[in-house]
Amino acid sequence: MPGTFSLIGIRRQPSALVSTLMLLMTGVMLAGCSGGDFGRTREDFRNDDMHRWLGAEATGSVGLKASQFQLTDGERQLRDQAYPFIEPPHSRPAWKAVFGDYQVLASPWRAQKVAFDRTAYGRQLIDEPHRSDASRYSQLIDDVRDDITRFEPFYATAGRVLELDRKRNASLAHVSQLSPRERADAVARMEENTLIVQWVQQCLERRVSSYRWGLERLVVQGPDNIAAEADRLINELARLSANPPIAIEPIAGVTISSRG
């Protein structure tokens, strides 16, 4: 019997060693993931002002300076709600969203910007592996419906921010000992907010164009009765984007419309 226990102990040693090595490898992999591997957004990049760059990009792209003022709660919310519209729409399986692909994007006013490609969304939707044509239609419908759902909250925030900017602008003439730097930062922040709303308006027009192109190709390659629902939602998004609930005076020298 003592011999038997000895043999069992010997046989268990390699197993324990393998387990230890596996734990070490797992720890290394997890440590790597936390640093932003696999396309994940780095945790140290996530913060309350992670979308602050939108204002600087918008103003910088038209030759204006960004404001040095801290963001108000409303201005921060405006930028947070704007980014999902500014980010190109993604046609991809839900599991890919786990890895994320947050990126800083060029505004549509950049002289060196890449020309808008209305076919990119549809080609990705068609090329991405799906179980059936119906699942492609479902993905398109989900993407358009998400935009419709975001529309009202974004413009509600935009309306509040721009109304406060009108009051801010009116108050500039009455603030005692207002320095040139303070005035410049106030004006720059108002320009930032306006340009961000205009940026979203352009992106909405482009999304409608992209969705239409994608639906047309789906109908040709895999006709399905569900296409009628996709068409209805795209038309609804087009109606909303063509009639935004707030009117905005364009910044001098900046064109709003850029239909695809």
N, C-alpha and C positions, 0 to 999 in steps of 0.2 A: 504493500500500500504506500509506504513512503516514496517508493520509486514512481508510483503513479502520480502522486502530487507533484513531484519534480518535473515529470514530463509535461503535465498540464501547465505548470508555471513557465516552462521554456516556450511552449507553444503560444502562450498569451503575450509574450514580450514583443514580437513583431507587430501584433495587432495594436498594442498600446503605442508603439512607435509611430505607426501609420496614422493613428488618431491624432497624436500630438502634431505631426507634420501637417495634417489637414487643417487643424485649428489655426496653426501659424499662417498657412496660406490664405485661409479665409480672412484672417485679421488684416493681412497685407492688402488683399483685394478690397475690403471694405474701407480701409484707410485711403486707398487710391480713389475710390468712388467719391468720398467726401471732399476730395480736392477738385472735383469738376470733370472727372473722366467720363467717357461715353457720351459727351455732349450735354451732360447735366448742367443746369445753372449752378454756379458755385454758391454755397450757402453764405459766404462772406460778401457776395454781390447782392444778396437779397436784403433790402432795407427799406425804410419808409420812403426814401427819396430815390429809389432805383430808376424811376422814370423821369427824373428831373432833366436828364439830357435832352428830352424832346424839345423843350423850350430853347435851349442853346443851339440845337441843330436847326430848328426852324428859323430863328433869327439870323444865325450865322450864314445860312444858305442864301439869304437875300441881302447880305452885307450889313446887317444890323448887329449891335452888341447885345449880349444877354444881360439880364438883370442879376445883380448880386444879392437881392433881397431873398430872405428865406421864403419857402413856399407856405402859403396859407393852407388850411385843411381842404378848402374847396379847390385850390389850384393843384394840390397833390392828388385829390380824387379825380380831377379832370384829366390829368396825365395818366393815372392808372387805368381809367376807363377808355382813354384814347388808344392805348397801345394795342389792345386786341384788334382794333380796326386797322391800325397802321401796319401791324405784322401781316405779311401775306397769308391768305387763307391756306389751310393745310388739308389736303385730302390724304388721310393715312389711317391705318388701324388705330384704335384707341390705345393699345398697349404702347405705341411709340411715344405717346404724349408723356409717359412716365419719365422719359429721359430728357425731355425739354430741349429747346434750341434757342433760348433767349439771345437776341442779338441787337446791337445798335444799328439802326437803319438810316439811310440817307433820305432827306426830305425830297419831295418831288420838284423842288426849285433848284436843286443842285445842277449846275451847268454840265457837270461831267456825269450825271446820273445815267444809269443803264436804261434804255428805252423800255417802257412798260410792255410786258408780254402777256396778252390776255389769254394765250393758249396754255400757259404754264400750269395753272390749276387743273384744267381738264386733262392735260396729258398725264399729270401725276395721278389723277383719279383713275384714269383708264389703265395706266401701267402698273399701279400698285396692286399686288395680289389680293383678290377678294374671292369669297366663296361662290358668289353668283352676281349676275348683273343687278339683281334687286338690291344687293348690299351696296353697290356703287351708288345707286339712286338714293338709298337711305343715307349714305354718307353725305351726299350733296344736300339733301333735304335738311339734315342736322346742321350742316355748316351755315346754310342760309337762315334757318330758324334761329340759330345762335346770334347771328347779326341783327335780326329783327328784335330779338329779346333785349339785346344790349342798346338798341337805338334810343329808346325813350329815356332810360337812366342817364345815358351820356349827355343828351341834349338838356335834360333837366339840370344836371350839374353845370353844363356850359352856360345855360341861361342865368343861373345864380352868379357864376363867376363874372360874366360879362356885365351884368347889372351892377355888381359891386365895382367893377372897373370904371363904369360910367360915373359912379359916385366918387371914386378916387380921382378921376380926371377933373371933375368939377371942383373938388376940394383943393387942388394944387394952387389955385389962385388965392386961397385964403389961409394957407399954412404959413405961420410966422417963421421967418429966418430959414426958409427952405433952401438948402444948399444945392448947387448945380449937380452934384453927384446924386443926391437924393431924388431930384427931379428926373435925372437921366435914368436912374434905376426904376423909378415908378413908370415912366413911359415905356421902358424896355419890357417890363413885366406885362403891361397891357398889350404890347405888340406880340409878345410870346403867346399869351392866352388866345388872342385872336387868330394867330397863325396856326396854332394847334387845332382849333376848331375847323379852319379851312383845310388843313391837312387831312383831317378825318373825312370831310366832305369829298375830297378828291379820291380818297381810298374807297369810299362807299361806291362812287361811280365806277371805279375800276373793278371792284368786286362784282357788281352787277354784270359788267361786261364779261368777266371771267366765268361767272356761273352760267351765263347764257351759252357761251362757247362750249363749256363742258357738257351741258344738258343736250345741246344739239348733237354732239358727237356720241353721247350715250344712246340717243334715240336712233342714230344711224347704225351703231354697232350692236346694240342690244335693246330693241324696242320693248317697252313695258308700260302697262297702263298707269303705273305709279308716276310716270313722267308728267302727267297732268298736275299732280300735287306739287312736284318740283317747280313746274312752270308757274303755278299760282303763287308760290312763295317768292320766287324771283321777281315776279311782277309787283308783289307787295313791297319788297325791299326797294325796287326801282322807284315806286311811288313815294316811299318815305324819303329816299335820298334826293329826289327831285324837288321835294317840298319840305326842307328842314324847318322846324318850328321856330327858329330864331333867324333874323336877318342880320348879316354881318357886313359892315363896310370893309372892303378890301384894303390891306396896307398898300400904300403908294408903291406902284411898280410891281405888285404881286398879283398874278392871275390866279383866280380860284379854280376855274373849270379845267379839267384835263380828261375828258371822256375817252374811254378806250374803244 
